Amino acid sequence: MTKKEESILGLAPLNQASNFGDNGHMLALESMRPANRDEQWILDEHHKQTFIMEGSKAKTVYAMKLISEIHKEGVTTFDEATSYILTIMDEQRTKEHQAYVDEFCTRGIQMMGRHLLATMEVGATNIGLEVHRSLYPPAPQEPPGILKRIFG
């Protein structure tokens, strides 16, 4: 990879020859009339999988917006709180009193930063877990047979 093609995010270069957006290679499943049970199953499966993919895309896009809101709110909260703390530090005090306030405020800002970052990470991770959750319904459970009900 040359210097010009290097990604600032450290990602591999995009392949421009991809046919992902090109529907020319897809079968025209919508216009097909199933001739037998297998073809009907294929059509039904295609509809189900397409529906799942669209749902997954919607969840992902919405999750990205929520995660970006978490980050914006985290930065805003940190900025406001830090501004308040620094204002407190600028007030006139005795030299010894000021040293204690400065130390406390400095440590408080650092701790607040760690707590806010950790909270943002937990929130974003939990949203990511929801994106990861399958949209397929759980497989139906067969009721236990007579021997399972009797003997456990």
C-alpha positions, -999 to 999 in steps of 0.1 A, spaced: 0 0 0 15 34 -10 14 64 13 -14 79 -8 -36 49 -4 -31 45 33 -62 48 54 -62 72 84 -83 46 102 -58 18 94 -82 0 72 -75 -19 40 -82 -1 7 -117 -5 -7 -121 -28 -37 -138 -8 -64 -146 -38 -85 -172 -51 -61 -206 -61 -74 -224 -58 -41 -245 -29 -53 -250 -44 -87 -283 -63 -89 -276 -75 -124 -262 -108 -110 -292 -115 -88 -320 -138 -99 -353 -122 -105 -368 -141 -76 -397 -117 -72 -411 -126 -106 -407 -163 -103 -437 -186 -98 -426 -217 -79 -431 -249 -99 -427 -272 -69 -423 -274 -32 -385 -269 -33 -388 -237 -53 -414 -225 -29 -391 -232 0 -363 -213 -18 -386 -183 -24 -398 -183 12 -362 -186 25 -351 -157 3 -379 -135 16 -371 -145 52 -333 -139 48 -339 -106 29 -362 -94 57 -336 -104 83 -308 -86 65 -329 -54 62 -338 -57 99 -301 -61 107 -292 -31 86 -318 -10 104 -306 -21 138 -270 -13 129 -277 21 115 -298 30 145 -272 17 169 -245 38 153 -266 69 158 -272 60 194 -235 52 200 -225 86 185 -250 103 208 -234 86 238 -200 99 227 -214 134 221 -231 135 255 -199 121 272 -178 149 257 -203 175 265 -207 163 301 -169 161 306 -165 196 291 -192 212 314 -180 195 345 -143 203 338 -152 239 332 -170 241 365 -141 224 384 -115 247 368 -137 277 378 -137 265 414 -99 261 413 -95 298 402 -111 311 434 -89 329 459 -77 308 488 -48 305 511 -17 289 496 -22 256 516 -59 255 510 -54 261 472 -28 232 471 -54 208 485 -82 220 462 -59 218 432 -48 183 440 -84 171 447 -98 188 415 -70 174 393 -76 139 406 -114 144 403 -111 154 367 -90 124 359 -114 100 377 -144 116 361 -128 111 327 -122 74 334 -157 69 347 -173 87 318 -152 67 293 -160 34 310 -197 43 311 -197 52 274 -179 19 266 -205 -1 286 -234 17 269 -219 13 234 -211 -24 240 -246 -31 252 -260 -15 221 -236 -36 201 -248 -68 218 -283 -59 207 -272 -54 171 -255 -88 174 -287 -105 186 -303 -126 159 -336 -115 144 -345 -151 136 -372 -164 160 -361 -192 183 -366 -227 171 -399 -242 184 -394 -266 213 -411 -300 210 -431 -309 240 -414 -337 260 -425 -372 253 -443 -394 278 -411 -410 291 -395 -376 296 -426 -364 316 -427 -395 337 -390 -399 345 -377 -364 340 
